[in-house]
Amino acid sequence: MELVSYVEALKIIKSPTRVALAVVRAKENIYNLITLEWYMRTSIEPPMFAISIGHTRYSYECLQENRFFNLVFPSDEMKNIVKYCGSHSGRDFDKFNILDINWMPGRLNKLPILDDAVANFECQITGQIKSGDHTIFVGEVKYVWANADKELAIYYPLKD
Ligand SMILES: Cc1cc2nc3c(=O)[nH]c(=O)nc-3n(C[C@H](O)[C@H](O)[C@H](O)COP(=O)(O)O)c2cc1C
């Protein structure tokens, strides 16, 4: 055991190990995607997920306006989407249209469902709490879509 830097420790514990994407609504018929490591299940009944979003993110603005998100568990074949959405802001790029995303409209508030993902959880925000420079949005899961035959994108290496 030895003292290491925070970044070194993240590499050692292989964090992030399982990343997700959230789809949010930017404007009418315009959607944004953000790569997320900070998400968790927070309730069994009703089923709930929380996502932590930085205040500088475009997605943070979007979530203040439209109180829904689709939490997406990407498949292995979506690694390029995960990478792009974690390094480009919706303020500067229309990520949803630039990336060749296969999608269909969801049931709840019609946010897109990503066809090639392992799972999509359509959530309605029921509360939020400020956590330093991020805000945790808590969402109740309303509809779930899944592709049982797809492989999860389980590891996304940190940049050096
Ligand atoms: C692997 C990975 C995990 C990330 N996890 C989060 C996260 O949990 N919360 C967050 O606010 N940003 C996270 N980010 C950063 C955002 O994805 C990134 O800043 C993105 O460009 C923001 O897009 P937006 O401005 O369109 O919202 C992560 C980035 C990467 C590469």
The ligand as a MOL file (V3000), in Angstrom:
LIG
                    3D

  0  0  0     0  0            999 V3000
M  V30 BEGIN CTAB
M  V30 COUNTS 31 33 0 0 0
M  V30 BEGIN ATOM
M  V30 1 C -16.0900 8.5220 -18.9350 0
M  V30 2 C -16.7480 9.8450 -18.6630 0
M  V30 3 C -17.6400 9.9640 -17.6040 0
M  V30 4 C -18.2740 11.1960 -17.3480 0
M  V30 5 N -19.1650 11.2920 -16.3100 0
M  V30 6 C -19.8040 12.4700 -16.0920 0
M  V30 7 C -20.7830 12.5720 -15.0550 0
M  V30 8 O -21.1170 11.6160 -14.3590 0
M  V30 9 N -21.3800 13.7900 -14.8750 0
M  V30 10 C -21.0880 14.8770 -15.6310 0
M  V30 11 O -21.6550 15.9550 -15.4170 0
M  V30 12 N -20.1600 14.8060 -16.6330 0
M  V30 13 C -19.5440 13.6270 -16.8840 0
M  V30 14 N -18.6240 13.5330 -17.8920 0
M  V30 15 C -18.3270 14.7270 -18.6980 0
M  V30 16 C -19.3770 15.0150 -19.7570 0
M  V30 17 O -19.7760 13.8320 -20.4290 0
M  V30 18 C -18.8100 16.0210 -20.7780 0
M  V30 19 O -18.4090 17.1880 -20.1120 0
M  V30 20 C -19.7820 16.3550 -21.8870 0
M  V30 21 O -19.0730 16.9630 -22.9370 0
M  V30 22 C -20.8930 17.2830 -21.4370 0
M  V30 23 O -21.7680 17.4710 -22.5110 0
M  V30 24 P -22.8790 18.6140 -22.5400 0
M  V30 25 O -22.1610 19.9440 -22.3490 0
M  V30 26 O -23.4820 18.4780 -23.9170 0
M  V30 27 O -23.8400 18.3210 -21.4540 0
M  V30 28 C -17.9940 12.3180 -18.1740 0
M  V30 29 C -17.1010 12.1950 -19.2440 0
M  V30 30 C -16.4770 10.9700 -19.4840 0
M  V30 31 C -15.5350 10.8460 -20.6540 0
M  V30 END ATOM
M  V30 BEGIN BOND
M  V30 1 1 1 2
M  V30 2 1 2 3
M  V30 3 2 2 30
M  V30 4 2 3 4
M  V30 5 1 4 5
M  V30 6 1 4 28
M  V30 7 2 5 6
M  V30 8 1 6 7
M  V30 9 1 6 13
M  V30 10 2 7 8
M  V30 11 1 7 9
M  V30 12 1 9 10
M  V30 13 2 10 11
M  V30 14 1 10 12
M  V30 15 2 12 13
M  V30 16 1 13 14
M  V30 17 1 14 15
M  V30 18 1 14 28
M  V30 19 1 15 16
M  V30 20 1 16 17
M  V30 21 1 16 18
M  V30 22 1 18 19
M  V30 23 1 18 20
M  V30 24 1 20 21
M  V30 25 1 20 22
M  V30 26 1 22 23
M  V30 27 1 23 24
M  V30 28 2 24 25
M  V30 29 1 24 26
M  V30 30 1 24 27
M  V30 31 2 28 29
M  V30 32 1 29 30
M  V30 33 1 30 31
M  V30 END BOND
M  V30 END CTAB
M  END
